[in-house]
Amino acid sequence: MDPITLLIVVLRTLKEIFPIESALTLGVIFFALSWIVRRPVVTLPQSGQHPSHRRSTLALYGIWAPLGILAVTAIANWITLHIQVTAVHWSTGALTRSLPLFAAAASIAILGVLLAREPRPELAARTIGPHRRWWTNLPIAPGIAAGITAAILGCVALWQSAIGVVPPAGANRYGIGTLTEDTPTYQQMQGGLGYFDGAGWLNHGTTLLALAAAFLAVAIVLGRDARRAVSRTASPSQTLAERRSTARLVGLVALGGLLLTTGVVLAHVGFTGSIIVSATGMSAPGEAGDTFYAGSDYRAVAELMHRGGYLVQGAGAALLLRIVADTIRVRRAAGARFRRDADDSETTLAAPETTEVTA
């Protein structure tokens, strides 16, 4: 086998093993490129009311929550690639596209339950604090990025839900699978040549539900943490640092889930919008005329949405992988620092006292 043929075989094999449709394929590549910036994207609290409890909780969450979301995403990608969910039922595809964001919302809700179990000061030892908004401690960069991503996802889902129609009897239908259901999951092609599957609220309603669930989870968890009772002896700056570390991690995990779901939705919408149908006109009875092509109303940007969706979900996977790696790095650094401080304390206590005598 000549080298060129061998290279082609290897590349085809790699493409089958690591398809671009899988979020982890581009995610691993983007994750490797992200190490150009060495600074950790997460922080763990070093002080506060209960630093050890909060630190251990956030460390476990920062490792296992992103890994769980990535596992759910990998399963959803595998189902989409190997079972052809659209050939089974439209509802299956709608659910798999929303699974990453649902998983992120569920993980944030679980974190809220764990934070609620933290010891609280006695009523007499509590201080009166202001009624803070849920976004008070959320860093600007993750908050803005998550807000923009959520707005894009919501607009695309609402747009696709609004254009869904039920095809009239006898209309040409295009798509994947058995297209016999009279459901509002179709959109009309240019020139009224037919209808293709993939739109409607039945296809994108679960995306809006996942978006609402993620928003509620973030707002409730961060809101309760921002209004948590504080001991009179606690330092305000230490308490603020503890809550900002929590809000940063929650915001980053939510952003990762948003990017994954936004990417797969954009890829789906772009794929369905790329469908092109050719038709041949009749210039005279029995004589074929010119052939013309028709597609969706957004065919000019459909391919960009299709390919761009893969990049977006790859960015989401890379962010979650970076959260895991940086959480491990920060936890190890904190453990080494605490051990070093403990050794220094023991050395200070063990040192003999000396008395200076002056004449």
PANU-632585 format. One line per 2 residues: number of its first residue (from 1); for each residue x, y, z of C-alpha. Coordinates in nm, 4 decimals. Layout:
% residues N
NUM> X Y Z | ...
//
This chain:
% residues 359
1> 0.0000 0.0000 0.0000 | 0.1483 0.3343 -0.1022
3> 0.1816 0.6128 0.1598 | -0.0968 0.8288 0.0151
5> -0.3459 0.5431 0.0188 | -0.2376 0.4514 0.3715
7> -0.2872 0.8115 0.4837 | -0.6357 0.8203 0.3314
9> -0.7282 0.4950 0.5052 | -0.5990 0.6244 0.8394
11> -0.7880 0.9528 0.8038 | -1.1104 0.7746 0.7137
13> -1.0702 0.5429 1.0115 | -1.0110 0.8369 1.2442
15> -1.3163 1.0121 1.1019 | -1.5303 0.7075 1.1771
17> -1.3929 0.6768 1.5305 | -1.3969 1.0502 1.6046
19> -1.6729 1.2032 1.3891 | -1.6945 1.5794 1.3773
21> -2.0601 1.5527 1.4807 | -1.9422 1.4360 1.8245
23> -1.8825 1.7216 2.0673 | -1.5759 1.5533 2.2165
25> -1.3910 1.5429 1.8832 | -1.3511 1.9186 1.8494
27> -1.3761 1.9560 2.2264 | -1.0479 1.7738 2.2858
29> -0.8772 1.9825 2.0162 | -1.0055 2.3113 2.1602
31> -0.9175 2.1904 2.5101 | -0.5565 2.1366 2.4035
33> -0.5452 2.4807 2.2419 | -0.6892 2.6420 2.5567
35> -0.3650 2.5745 2.7452 | -0.2151 2.8739 2.5702
37> -0.3727 3.0542 2.8668 | -0.2422 2.8790 3.1779
39> -0.4450 3.0728 3.4323 | -0.7185 2.8556 3.5909
41> -1.0740 2.9463 3.4990 | -1.2071 2.8341 3.8394
43> -1.1222 2.9256 4.1970 | -1.1862 2.7484 4.5252
45> -1.2562 2.9398 4.8485 | -0.9638 2.9592 5.0902
47> -1.1594 3.1336 5.3648 | -1.5145 3.2091 5.4697
49> -1.7703 3.0758 5.7165 | -1.7027 2.7098 5.6335
51> -1.4085 2.7112 5.3905 | -1.3236 2.3416 5.4130
53> -1.6852 2.2288 5.3588 | -1.7467 2.4715 5.0708
55> -1.4082 2.3976 4.9157 | -1.4582 2.0201 4.9176
57> -1.8133 2.0555 4.7822 | -1.7067 2.2806 4.4960
59> -1.4040 2.0621 4.4193 | -1.6201 1.7523 4.3824
61> -1.8771 1.9440 4.1809 | -1.6155 2.0993 3.9527
63> -1.4874 1.7533 3.8622 | -1.7924 1.5304 3.8445
65> -2.0583 1.7707 3.7146 | -1.8744 1.8553 3.3889
67> -1.7810 1.4903 3.3394 | -2.1452 1.3909 3.3856
69> -2.2630 1.6509 3.1354 | -2.0028 1.5339 2.8841
71> -2.1103 1.1721 2.9343 | -2.4737 1.2656 2.8677
73> -2.3657 1.4608 2.5597 | -2.1602 1.1683 2.4292
75> -2.4575 0.9343 2.4699 | -2.6870 1.1810 2.2908
77> -2.4355 1.2188 2.0059 | -2.4022 0.8420 1.9749
79> -2.7799 0.7994 1.9557 | -2.8049 1.0675 1.6886
81> -2.5248 0.9187 1.4789 | -2.6063 0.5490 1.5038
83> -2.9811 0.5153 1.5576 | -3.0975 0.7996 1.3290
85> -3.3422 0.9396 1.5814 | -3.5368 1.1312 1.3175
87> -3.6198 0.8003 1.1531 | -3.7664 0.6777 1.4819
89> -3.9686 0.9787 1.5943 | -3.9256 1.3545 1.6001
91> -3.9603 1.3604 1.9812 | -3.6475 1.1488 2.0271
93> -3.4338 1.3935 1.8319 | -3.5855 1.6892 2.0163
95> -3.4938 1.5312 2.3496 | -3.1371 1.4375 2.2583
97> -3.0632 1.7938 2.1476 | -3.1720 1.9274 2.4865
99> -3.0070 1.6641 2.7067 | -2.6785 1.8538 2.7704
101> -2.8618 2.1601 2.9020 | -3.0990 1.9464 3.1084
103> -2.7948 1.7709 3.2570 | -2.6339 2.1055 3.3425
105> -2.9544 2.2261 3.5090 | -2.9813 1.9030 3.7096
107> -2.6197 1.9275 3.8264 | -2.6696 2.2870 3.9426
109> -2.9828 2.1838 4.1326 | -2.7857 1.9054 4.3042
111> -2.5183 2.1579 4.4016 | -2.7895 2.3745 4.5547
113> -2.9015 2.0816 4.7706 | -2.5428 2.0221 4.8857
115> -2.4904 2.3892 4.9699 | -2.8150 2.3950 5.1675
117> -2.6659 2.1329 5.4011 | -2.3867 2.3645 5.5142
119> -2.3925 2.4468 5.8869 | -2.5625 2.7762 5.9616
121> -2.4942 3.0129 6.2511 | -2.7358 3.0354 6.5403
123> -3.0065 3.2984 6.5199 | -2.8403 3.5079 6.7878
125> -2.5064 3.4945 6.6048 | -2.6410 3.5979 6.2650
127> -2.5944 3.9412 6.1157 | -2.8550 4.1303 5.9159
129> -2.7527 4.1595 5.5526 | -2.9007 4.3278 5.2453
131> -3.1400 4.1456 5.0123 | -2.9043 4.0686 4.7240
133> -3.0015 3.9708 4.3704 | -2.9077 3.6271 4.2415
135> -2.6576 3.7681 3.9916 | -2.4739 3.9804 4.2514
137> -2.1750 3.7467 4.2873 | -2.1679 3.6198 3.9287
139> -1.8522 3.7351 3.7444 | -1.9123 3.9612 3.4472
141> -1.7418 3.7532 3.1768 | -1.9202 3.4183 3.2384
143> -2.2468 3.5999 3.3001 | -2.2365 3.7954 2.9737
145> -2.1220 3.4914 2.7740 | -2.3994 3.2761 2.9199
147> -2.6565 3.5491 2.8593 | -2.5590 3.5923 2.4934
149> -2.5562 3.2160 2.4341 | -2.8947 3.1751 2.6019
151> -3.0385 3.4593 2.3927 | -2.9145 3.2995 2.0697
153> -3.0511 2.9598 2.1694 | -3.3868 3.1048 2.2709
155> -3.4229 3.3111 1.9525 | -3.3394 3.0157 1.7267
157> -3.5790 2.7852 1.9129 | -3.8612 3.0416 1.9038
159> -3.8007 3.1146 1.5354 | -3.8057 2.7481 1.4409
161> -4.1137 2.6889 1.6563 | -4.2993 2.9759 1.4890
163> -4.2405 2.8591 1.1303 | -4.3593 2.5026 1.1889
165> -4.6716 2.4080 0.9910 | -4.8771 2.1008 0.9055
167> -4.8327 2.0089 0.5360 | -5.1535 1.9967 0.3329
169> -5.2742 1.6656 0.1972 | -5.0717 1.5441 -0.0989
171> -4.7842 1.7864 -0.0448 | -4.4280 1.6787 -0.1129
173> -4.2423 1.6034 0.2080 | -3.8666 1.5827 0.2510
175> -3.6410 1.4813 0.5366 | -3.5118 1.1684 0.7075
177> -3.7319 0.8749 0.7977 | -4.1006 0.8118 0.7535
179> -4.2686 1.1452 0.6891 | -4.6315 1.0516 0.7291
181> -4.7353 1.2272 1.0489 | -4.9595 1.5306 1.0187
183> -4.7785 1.7308 1.2857 | -4.6588 2.0946 1.2811
185> -4.2969 1.9882 1.2382 | -4.2475 2.1047 0.8776
187> -4.1467 2.4294 0.7122 | -4.2323 2.5350 0.3593
189> -3.9690 2.5451 0.0884 | -3.9172 2.8334 -0.1511
191> -4.1765 2.8472 -0.4247 | -4.4069 2.6090 -0.2397
193> -4.2355 2.3038 -0.3916 | -4.2763 2.1059 -0.0736
195> -4.2201 2.0830 0.2978 | -3.9231 1.9494 0.4906
197> -3.9124 1.8158 0.8433 | -3.7244 1.9615 1.1424
199> -3.9124 2.2738 1.2570 | -4.2084 2.3457 1.4834
201> -4.2558 2.3606 1.8571 | -4.2613 1.9808 1.8785
203> -3.8996 1.9800 1.7598 | -3.7810 2.2790 1.9620
205> -4.0157 2.2988 2.2589 | -3.7877 2.0825 2.4740
207> -3.5038 2.3252 2.4022 | -3.7076 2.6083 2.5516
209> -3.7957 2.3889 2.8503 | -3.4281 2.3070 2.9058
211> -3.3409 2.6762 2.8804 | -3.6049 2.7648 3.1390
213> -3.4895 2.4833 3.3697 | -3.1279 2.5997 3.3513
215> -3.2249 2.9610 3.4219 | -3.4352 2.8637 3.7220
217> -3.1618 2.6382 3.8600 | -2.8970 2.9099 3.8342
219> -3.1229 3.1833 3.9715 | -3.2463 2.9783 4.2681
221> -2.9081 2.8346 4.3694 | -2.7152 3.1608 4.3380
223> -3.0008 3.3600 4.4920 | -3.0122 3.1423 4.8027
225> -2.6358 3.1522 4.8357 | -2.6295 3.5318 4.8012
227> -2.8898 3.5653 5.0786 | -2.7445 3.2967 5.3058
229> -2.7203 3.3937 5.6723 | -2.3753 3.5176 5.7780
231> -2.2165 3.4925 6.1205 | -2.1289 3.8148 6.3020
233> -1.7684 3.6983 6.3312 | -1.7304 3.6227 5.9593
235> -1.5245 3.8602 5.7500 | -1.7320 4.0263 5.4744
237> -1.4451 4.0024 5.2262 | -1.3932 3.6317 5.2973
239> -1.7645 3.5603 5.2649 | -1.7761 3.7517 4.9363
241> -1.4793 3.5562 4.7984 | -1.6467 3.2281 4.8959
243> -1.9698 3.3182 4.7183 | -1.7942 3.4517 4.4106
245> -1.6035 3.1244 4.3738 | -1.9339 2.9388 4.3879
247> -2.1048 3.1713 4.1407 | -1.8118 3.1507 3.8981
249> -1.8199 2.7702 3.8932 | -2.1984 2.7599 3.8526
251> -2.1846 3.0163 3.5724 | -1.9130 2.8258 3.3865
253> -2.0963 2.4929 3.4110 | -2.4169 2.6575 3.2898
255> -2.2245 2.8173 3.0022 | -2.0819 2.4790 2.9051
257> -2.4278 2.3237 2.8916 | -2.5618 2.6196 2.6948
259> -2.2831 2.5961 2.4377 | -2.3373 2.2226 2.3905
261> -2.7118 2.2542 2.3347 | -2.6802 2.5708 2.1255
263> -2.4242 2.4005 1.9036 | -2.6323 2.0918 1.8378
265> -2.9457 2.3012 1.7742 | -2.7603 2.5231 1.5266
267> -2.6194 2.2152 1.3527 | -2.9674 2.0624 1.3287
269> -3.1307 2.3804 1.1981 | -2.8475 2.4331 0.9510
271> -2.8670 2.0745 0.8287 | -3.2416 2.0848 0.7657
273> -3.2115 2.4264 0.6022 | -2.9473 2.2952 0.3612
275> -3.1940 2.0629 0.1870 | -3.2176 2.1460 -0.1840
277> -3.4835 2.0127 -0.4213 | -3.4471 2.0256 -0.7981
279> -3.7436 2.0591 -1.0315 | -3.7687 2.0565 -1.4103
281> -4.0193 2.2841 -1.5780 | -4.2197 2.1962 -1.8900
283> -4.1657 2.4427 -2.1735 | -4.4065 2.2484 -2.3972
285> -4.6147 1.9325 -2.3688 | -4.3752 1.6404 -2.3501
287> -4.0677 1.8672 -2.3686 | -3.8510 1.9217 -2.0619
289> -3.7607 2.2760 -1.9711 | -3.4963 2.4301 -1.7478
291> -3.4057 2.2719 -1.4150 | -3.4202 2.4973 -1.1121
293> -3.3445 2.4433 -0.7452 | -3.5229 2.5487 -0.4305
295> -3.4523 2.5195 -0.0612 | -3.5310 2.6896 0.2656
297> -3.5702 3.0628 0.3115 | -3.2427 3.0706 0.5044
299> -3.0455 2.8437 0.2715 | -2.7792 3.1140 0.2273
301> -2.6732 3.0828 0.5935 | -2.7824 2.7246 0.6582
303> -2.4435 2.5700 0.5844 | -2.2741 2.8264 0.8079
305> -2.5128 2.7359 1.0898 | -2.4528 2.3662 1.0275
307> -2.0724 2.3847 1.0458 | -2.0717 2.6592 1.3060
309> -2.2866 2.4462 1.5332 | -2.0114 2.1853 1.5505
311> -1.7635 2.4549 1.6525 | -1.9958 2.5887 1.9218
313> -2.0609 2.2502 2.0803 | -1.6879 2.1761 2.0598
315> -1.6239 2.4966 2.2541 | -1.8735 2.3823 2.5175
317> -1.7022 2.0454 2.5548 | -1.3610 2.2145 2.5778
319> -1.4874 2.4495 2.8493 | -1.6184 2.1608 3.0583
321> -1.2908 1.9703 3.0168 | -1.1003 2.2813 3.1233
323> -1.3210 2.3163 3.4319 | -1.2332 1.9607 3.5336
325> -0.8595 2.0096 3.4765 | -0.8449 2.3464 3.6518
327> -1.0470 2.2236 3.9489 | -0.7964 1.9431 3.9980
329> -0.5066 2.1890 3.9631 | -0.6509 2.4379 4.2120
331> -0.7394 2.1664 4.4629 | -0.3888 2.0198 4.4489
333> -0.2323 2.3634 4.4852 | -0.4524 2.4398 4.7853
335> -0.3667 2.1055 4.9457 | 0.0057 2.1646 4.8968
337> -0.0247 2.5134 5.0451 | -0.2110 2.3876 5.3516
339> 0.0458 2.1122 5.4093 | 0.3263 2.3652 5.3785
341> 0.1583 2.5991 5.6269 | 0.1050 2.3090 5.8671
343> 0.4724 2.2115 5.8432 | 0.5769 2.5710 5.9069
345> 0.3520 2.5852 6.2143 | 0.4972 2.2633 6.3524
347> 0.8492 2.3919 6.2933 | 0.7707 2.7147 6.4766
349> 0.6235 2.5305 6.7753 | 0.9154 2.2870 6.7923
351> 1.1858 2.5568 6.7811 | 1.3513 2.6132 7.1253
353> 1.3139 2.9495 7.2895 | 1.6307 3.1572 7.3248
355> 1.6936 3.4241 7.5831 | 1.9129 3.7168 7.4995
357> 2.1328 3.8297 7.7910 | 2.2814 4.1767 7.7883
359> 2.5510 4.3006 8.0183
//
